[in-house]
Structures are given as C-alpha cells and as structure tokens.
Amino acid sequence: MKEITFVILCISLHITAQISPNINQYNKQGKKHGIWKGYHENTQTKRYEGKFNHGTPVGRFTYYAIEGHVSGKVDFINDSISSAQMFHDNGSIMAEGKFLNQTKSGKWYIYSRSGYLLNVLHYLNGALEGTQYSYYPKFDDYEKLKVMEQYECAGGLKNGVWKEFHKLGTVKAEGNYVEGNKEGVFTYYFANGSIEMKGAFKKDLREGEWFFYNGETANMDKVNLR
C-alpha cells in the first residue's frame, strides 16, 4: 500500500511540475503576459515559445514544425521592428530578413538547403519593390556566385527592366515588364552575345513579327505572329 501511495505521489508531482503556473498567463486586461508556449492543433508538439510583455512580444520567439525541428526564429527589437530567420528541415537557414509592423521590409536573403545564396529580394510594406536578384545554384564553396536574373518590381509585380544571364555572365534575355506582364521588345541572346531571336510582347503575349537568327551565319527568319 505504501508503494502504491508513493507512485501516485510521484506522478502527481511530475504533472504539477509540467503545468507551471508561470506559463501561458494573462494580465488583468486579458493580454498575454510572461512566457508562452503554443502547440500544434490536436498534438503535444510545440509550435512556438516566447515571451510577452502585457500583450507585446519581446525578445526571441522560436517556432517549430509539426515534425519537431526548429522552423524559425524571430527577435523582436521593438514594437514595430523584428528580425527573422527561417530554417530548412536540415537546420540550414532558408531565409532571413526584417519585419516592419509585421510585414516584410528591406532586404531578404533566400538560401538553398546547402546554404548557398539563391535570391536577394527587396520588400516595402510586405510587397516586392525595387531591384531583385536571383542566382545560379552553387554546389561547392569554390564556385563563384553568378546572377541568373535581375528585374525591377513595384507593388509586388515586375515593373521595368528585366534581364536574364547565361552562367558565363553574358546577357541571355532582356526586355520590359509592366504590372507583371511582358510589354514591348524582348531580345534573346546566345552565350557568345549574338542575337538568337527578337520580337514584341503585348500583355504577356507575343505579337507582330518575330525574328529568329542563326547564330553562325546571322541569317534571319521572319515569322508573323499576328
């Protein structure tokens, strides 16, 4: 009987230790205050942990995927600014940047699972704005980072000059976007810099005459796409 009583007491103490009175508390105004831990719905798998100061998140919040690995970390600098890192399931950084008033702001860096840079994106009020860069995937530390695509954005859409590059660094294609659509003349190039084809777009569709060039002889075939 004494052994049973002792086991029950141990279980009770273990449960009491798990349910800390200092976790997941509200202040008198009903706002989150102190250390909080959240869990994925209908599971015991932790979703996040962090600290609130009378409803305002402060310090570092750590987020977890349903599989259990860390999926993100957010450091709250003040009421409006926070810096964030997001992670691949192998632990390498997937993305990093800043939030302003809970929306992406400024430069964001996107990485491959191997840890190499894939994109440098610029945000304003949560939307892509300004010059954006995409890079060819790297496979080792000795390979030089090379731009694959460069384009302008406004209000989250491609607007302005767009360029694509061969891995050797020469221009592969260039043209102009208006509100996310190809507009005007686009020119495509061989790796040696000679023109491969050229023609116009209107609202993302080819129109008019397109010219296709033979890279060796510079002979030209004309195709009317109207």
C-alpha positions as CSV (number, residue, x, y, z in Angstrom):
1,M,0.0,0.0,0.0
2,K,2.8,2.4,0.8
3,E,4.5,1.6,-2.5
4,I,1.2,2.5,-4.4
5,T,0.9,5.7,-2.4
6,F,4.5,6.7,-3.2
7,V,4.0,6.0,-7.0
8,I,0.8,8.1,-7.0
9,L,2.6,10.9,-5.2
10,C,5.5,10.8,-7.8
11,I,3.1,11.0,-10.7
12,S,1.2,13.9,-9.1
13,L,4.5,15.8,-8.6
14,H,5.6,15.2,-12.2
15,I,2.3,16.5,-13.6
16,T,2.4,19.5,-11.3
17,A,6.0,20.3,-12.4
18,Q,4.9,20.2,-16.1
19,I,2.0,22.6,-15.6
20,S,3.9,25.6,-14.4
21,P,1.8,28.5,-13.0
22,N,4.1,30.9,-14.8
23,I,3.4,29.7,-18.3
24,N,0.6,30.9,-20.7
25,Q,-0.7,33.6,-18.3
26,Y,-2.8,36.7,-19.0
27,N,-2.7,40.1,-17.2
28,K,-5.7,41.8,-15.7
29,Q,-6.6,43.3,-19.1
30,G,-6.7,39.8,-20.7
31,K,-3.5,40.3,-22.6
32,K,-0.8,37.6,-22.8
33,H,2.0,38.2,-20.3
34,G,5.2,36.3,-19.5
35,I,6.4,33.1,-21.1
36,W,4.1,31.4,-23.5
37,K,4.2,28.1,-25.3
38,G,1.9,27.1,-28.1
39,Y,1.2,23.7,-29.6
40,H,0.2,22.4,-33.0
41,E,-3.5,21.7,-33.1
42,N,-4.5,18.3,-31.5
43,T,-0.9,17.4,-30.7
44,Q,1.6,17.7,-27.9
45,T,4.2,19.1,-30.5
46,K,5.4,22.5,-29.6
47,R,4.6,25.2,-32.2
48,Y,6.2,28.2,-30.6
49,E,7.7,29.6,-27.4
50,G,8.4,33.2,-26.4
51,K,7.7,36.0,-24.0
52,F,5.0,38.7,-23.9
53,N,5.1,42.0,-22.1
54,H,1.4,42.9,-21.5
55,G,0.4,41.7,-24.9
56,T,3.5,42.7,-26.8
57,P,6.0,40.0,-27.9
58,V,9.6,40.7,-26.6
59,G,12.9,39.1,-27.2
60,R,13.2,35.9,-29.1
61,F,10.4,33.7,-30.3
62,T,11.2,30.2,-31.6
63,Y,8.9,28.3,-33.9
64,Y,8.7,24.6,-34.6
65,A,7.5,22.5,-37.4
66,I,5.0,19.7,-36.8
67,E,7.9,17.3,-37.2
68,G,9.6,18.9,-34.2
69,H,12.5,20.7,-35.8
70,V,13.1,24.5,-35.5
71,S,11.4,26.2,-38.4
72,G,12.0,29.8,-37.5
73,K,13.4,32.4,-35.0
74,V,12.1,35.9,-34.6
75,D,13.8,38.6,-32.5
76,F,11.5,41.4,-31.5
77,I,13.7,44.6,-31.4
78,N,10.9,47.0,-30.5
79,D,7.1,47.3,-31.0
80,S,7.4,47.6,-34.8
81,I,10.7,46.0,-35.9
82,S,11.8,42.4,-35.7
83,S,14.4,40.3,-37.4
84,A,13.7,36.7,-38.6
85,Q,15.4,33.6,-39.7
86,M,13.6,30.6,-41.3
87,F,15.2,27.1,-41.5
88,H,15.2,24.1,-43.8
89,D,14.5,20.8,-42.1
90,N,18.2,20.0,-42.1
91,G,18.8,23.1,-39.9
92,S,20.4,25.3,-42.5
93,I,19.0,28.9,-43.0
94,M,16.3,29.1,-45.6
95,A,15.5,32.8,-45.4
96,E,16.4,35.8,-43.3
97,G,15.4,39.4,-43.1
98,K,13.3,42.0,-41.2
99,F,9.7,42.7,-40.5
100,L,8.3,46.2,-40.1
101,N,4.8,46.3,-38.5
102,Q,4.6,42.5,-39.1
103,T,5.3,42.8,-42.8
104,K,8.5,42.0,-44.7
105,S,10.7,45.1,-45.2
106,G,14.1,45.8,-46.7
107,K,16.4,43.1,-48.0
108,W,15.5,39.4,-47.6
109,Y,18.0,36.6,-48.4
110,I,16.9,33.2,-49.6
111,Y,19.3,30.2,-49.3
112,S,19.4,26.6,-50.6
113,R,19.4,23.6,-48.3
114,S,23.2,23.5,-48.9
115,G,23.5,27.1,-47.5
116,Y,24.2,28.9,-50.7
117,L,22.5,32.2,-51.7
118,L,19.6,31.9,-54.2
119,N,17.9,35.3,-54.1
120,V,18.2,38.8,-52.7
121,L,14.8,40.3,-52.5
122,H,13.7,43.9,-51.6
123,Y,10.4,44.5,-49.8
124,L,8.4,47.6,-49.0
125,N,5.3,47.2,-46.9
126,G,5.3,43.5,-47.5
127,A,5.5,43.7,-51.3
128,L,8.5,43.3,-53.6
129,E,9.9,46.7,-54.5
130,G,13.0,47.8,-56.4
131,T,15.8,45.6,-57.8
132,Q,15.5,41.9,-57.3
133,Y,18.3,39.3,-57.9
134,S,18.2,35.5,-58.5
135,Y,21.5,33.5,-58.5
136,Y,22.5,30.2,-60.1
137,P,22.6,27.4,-57.5
138,K,26.1,26.7,-56.2
139,F,27.3,23.2,-55.4
140,D,30.6,23.9,-53.6
141,D,32.5,26.7,-51.9
142,Y,34.8,27.2,-54.8
143,E,32.2,28.1,-57.3
144,K,31.7,31.8,-57.9
145,L,28.2,33.3,-57.2
146,K,26.6,34.2,-60.6
147,V,23.5,36.3,-61.3
148,M,20.8,34.3,-63.1
149,E,18.0,37.0,-63.2
150,Q,17.7,40.7,-62.4
151,Y,14.5,42.6,-62.5
152,E,12.6,45.6,-61.1
153,C,9.4,45.4,-59.0
154,A,6.8,47.9,-57.9
155,G,3.9,47.0,-55.6
156,G,4.8,43.3,-55.7
157,L,4.8,43.0,-59.5
158,K,7.5,43.0,-62.1
159,N,7.7,46.6,-63.5
160,G,10.6,47.9,-65.6
161,V,13.8,46.4,-67.0
162,W,14.2,42.6,-66.8
163,K,17.4,40.7,-67.6
164,E,18.4,37.1,-67.6
165,F,22.0,35.9,-67.8
166,H,23.9,32.9,-69.1
167,K,26.0,31.2,-66.4
168,L,29.1,32.7,-68.2
169,G,27.8,36.2,-67.3
170,T,26.6,37.3,-70.8
171,V,23.0,38.5,-71.2
172,K,20.6,35.7,-72.1
173,A,17.5,37.8,-72.5
174,E,16.2,41.3,-71.8
175,G,13.0,43.3,-72.0
176,N,10.5,45.3,-70.1
177,Y,7.6,44.4,-67.7
178,V,4.5,46.5,-67.0
179,E,2.4,45.4,-63.9
180,G,3.7,41.8,-64.1
181,N,3.3,41.4,-67.9
182,K,5.9,41.4,-70.7
183,E,5.5,44.6,-72.8
184,G,7.4,45.8,-75.8
185,V,10.5,44.3,-77.5
186,F,12.3,41.3,-75.9
187,T,15.7,40.2,-77.2
188,Y,17.2,36.7,-76.6
189,Y,20.9,36.0,-77.0
190,F,23.3,33.1,-77.5
191,A,26.0,32.7,-74.9
192,N,28.5,34.4,-77.3
193,G,26.4,37.5,-77.3
194,S,24.9,37.2,-80.7
195,I,21.1,37.6,-81.1
196,E,19.1,34.3,-81.1
197,M,15.6,35.9,-81.5
198,K,13.8,39.1,-81.1
199,G,10.2,40.3,-81.0
200,A,7.4,42.2,-79.2
201,F,5.0,41.3,-76.4
202,K,1.7,42.9,-75.5
203,K,0.2,41.9,-72.1
204,D,2.5,38.9,-71.9
205,L,1.6,37.6,-75.4
206,R,3.8,37.6,-78.5
207,E,2.6,39.9,-81.2
208,G,3.7,41.1,-84.6
209,E,6.8,40.0,-86.4
210,W,9.4,37.9,-84.6
211,F,12.9,37.4,-86.0
212,F,14.9,34.2,-85.4
213,Y,18.6,34.3,-86.1
214,N,21.1,31.6,-87.0
215,G,24.0,32.1,-84.5
216,E,26.7,31.2,-87.0
217,T,25.6,33.0,-90.2
218,A,23.4,35.7,-88.8
219,N,20.7,34.6,-91.3
220,M,17.3,35.6,-90.3
221,D,13.9,34.0,-90.5
222,K,10.9,36.3,-90.1
223,V,7.6,34.9,-88.6
224,N,4.5,37.0,-88.4
225,L,2.5,36.1,-85.3
226,R,-0.5,38.3,-85.8
